[in-house]
Amino acid sequence: MPAYRIAPKPIVINEDSPALPNLEAAWRMGVSWGYYDQGWHGQGADPWEDYTSRPRYRDDAPWGQLSGFQTPPVNWGINTPFKQAFFQRVAEITGAPGR
């Protein structure tokens, strides 16, 4: 956009989703990108899944599945496919050793 070209500013995407295609698009365009994983029980592998708030209960899923970073109880481990894919891709992008 002309206004951006005249006075460019950093573009920040904060708390987007755990969808790697979004990370890839932002990274390739030089835009910051914030990982957001609510950790809902039943959150599937579909990056376009509805993220509408829903209850989280310890008794309807194992502790390891109640593991988004944003909603208590928080399991800080890298223990879900979303988290594993995100941190593996960040390791690849930065040249850090992955798992």
C-alpha positions as CSV (number, residue, x, y, z in Angstrom):
1,M,0.0,0.0,0.0
2,P,1.3,3.5,-0.7
3,A,1.0,4.7,2.9
4,Y,3.1,1.7,4.1
5,R,5.7,2.3,1.4
6,I,6.0,5.9,2.5
7,A,6.4,5.0,6.2
8,P,6.9,1.3,6.7
9,K,6.3,-0.1,10.2
10,P,6.7,-3.6,11.5
11,I,3.8,-5.9,11.0
12,V,2.9,-8.0,14.0
13,I,0.5,-10.9,14.0
14,N,-0.1,-11.8,17.7
15,E,-1.9,-15.0,18.9
16,D,-2.9,-16.3,15.5
17,S,-3.4,-20.1,15.7
18,P,-1.3,-23.3,15.7
19,A,-1.7,-23.4,11.9
20,L,1.8,-23.8,10.3
21,P,0.6,-22.4,6.9
22,N,0.0,-19.1,8.7
23,L,3.5,-19.2,10.2
24,E,5.0,-20.0,6.8
25,A,3.1,-17.1,5.1
26,A,4.1,-14.6,7.8
27,W,7.8,-15.8,8.0
28,R,8.2,-15.6,4.2
29,M,6.9,-12.0,4.2
30,G,9.1,-10.9,7.1
31,V,6.1,-10.5,9.5
32,S,6.2,-11.6,13.1
33,W,3.8,-14.3,14.1
34,G,2.4,-15.3,17.5
35,Y,1.6,-19.0,18.2
36,Y,-1.8,-19.4,19.8
37,D,-3.0,-22.8,21.0
38,Q,-6.1,-22.7,23.2
39,G,-5.7,-26.5,23.7
40,W,-9.3,-27.5,23.4
41,H,-10.1,-31.1,23.9
42,G,-10.9,-32.5,20.4
43,Q,-8.9,-29.8,18.6
44,G,-8.1,-31.7,15.4
45,A,-5.4,-31.4,12.8
46,D,-7.4,-29.1,10.7
47,P,-5.8,-25.6,11.0
48,W,-9.1,-24.0,10.0
49,E,-11.1,-25.6,12.8
50,D,-13.6,-23.5,14.7
51,Y,-11.8,-22.0,17.8
52,T,-15.0,-21.0,19.6
53,S,-14.6,-21.2,23.3
54,R,-15.7,-24.5,24.9
55,P,-15.3,-26.0,28.3
56,R,-12.1,-27.8,29.3
57,Y,-12.4,-30.4,32.0
58,R,-9.6,-32.6,33.4
59,D,-12.0,-35.5,33.6
60,D,-12.9,-35.7,29.9
61,A,-9.4,-36.0,28.5
62,P,-5.9,-37.1,29.8
63,W,-3.9,-34.2,31.2
64,G,-1.5,-34.3,28.2
65,Q,-4.4,-33.4,25.9
66,L,-5.4,-30.4,28.0
67,S,-2.3,-28.6,26.9
68,G,-2.8,-25.3,25.1
69,F,-0.5,-22.6,26.3
70,Q,-3.3,-20.0,26.8
71,T,-5.8,-21.8,29.0
72,P,-5.2,-23.1,32.5
73,P,-4.6,-25.8,33.5
74,V,-1.5,-25.3,31.3
75,N,0.8,-28.2,30.4
76,W,4.0,-26.5,29.3
77,G,5.4,-29.6,27.6
78,I,5.7,-29.9,23.9
79,N,3.3,-32.7,23.9
80,T,0.8,-32.3,21.1
81,P,1.1,-32.6,17.3
82,F,0.4,-28.8,17.0
83,K,3.2,-27.9,19.5
84,Q,5.6,-30.4,18.0
85,A,5.1,-29.2,14.5
86,F,5.5,-25.6,15.5
87,F,8.7,-26.0,17.5
88,Q,10.2,-28.3,14.8
89,R,9.5,-25.7,12.1
90,V,10.9,-22.9,14.3
91,A,14.1,-25.1,14.8
92,E,14.3,-25.5,11.0
93,I,13.9,-21.8,10.3
94,T,16.4,-20.7,12.9
95,G,18.9,-23.5,12.3
96,A,18.6,-24.8,15.9
97,P,18.8,-28.6,16.4
98,G,15.4,-30.2,16.3
99,R,14.2,-33.4,17.9
